[in-house]
């Protein structure tokens, strides 16, 4: 009877092993672990494994947004293997790190990231006030960049981070404009 229980326990463990392996692989990896995986498995495989597991990819993006040097290395290592969707996600995560780590973020320009892509308002249809708050924080952070090699990049970045001036038309003017456009 005891050997039957042991056999049942072993079979249960074997049956659950693939699920446990998947759970272990998708449990919020650290930047260090990801960098090691990129070296071992290649950036393309790691990026697309993350892309297929949204929770893990979101965790990576949050890490990058922190401005932590190790997470920014992950962004740099993954960027060459990204396509449109993943590229935008990585660019926006790096841009969101700008107010927290302007020197580290600006140092990435020309090293996998382009100024126009990370010196922007990294939001698609943000809630009211979100883009404006980001703009204020980013501009303050950029004004503190004094390193001679980064100061000109910070100046150009400041111009790009600024939101366009809003022009609020009275309701009647907007209605008349739609009418003249044939809407």
Protein Blocks (a to p, Z undefined) as FASTA:
>chain_A
ZZmmmmmmmmmmmmmmmmmmmmmmmgocafklmmmmmmmnopklmmmmmmmmmmlmmmmm
mmmmnopaklmmmmmmmmmmpcfklmmmmmmmmmmmmmmmmmlmmmmgophpafklmmcc
fbehiaehklmmmmmmmmmmmmmpmbfklmmmmmmmmmmmpccddddddfklmmmmmmmn
oZZ
